[in-house]
């Protein structure tokens, strides 16, 4: 089995590399170097993109949290404003109702006096 690893088509692995280098010259080494450099470049780009995506996610999460807090604050302010306006309207309604009842009572008293005067 180890003989298969060392020999391929009757040649030793080192001999294959030597023949390849003789036939292809430096081209194969240059291609291997270029591919290696490209792979490193892609790995760096991938790492940069992943870092930027994580930064964007962190920023987005932070902005979402801030917006939720601001919305909650505005909703509480709106709720307080509505509550205050409702209480104010309720007081005005009670005052108006009281005034109308007093006017009706006065009108009945005057009507009663007029009826007694006519008798």
Secondary structure, 3 states (H helix, E strand, C coil): CHHHHHEECCEEHHHHHHHHHHHHCCHHHHHHHHHHHHHHHHHHHHHHHHHHHHHHHHHHHHHHHHHHHHHHHHHHHHHHHHHHHHHHHHHHHHHHHHHHHHHHHHHHHHHHHHHHHHC
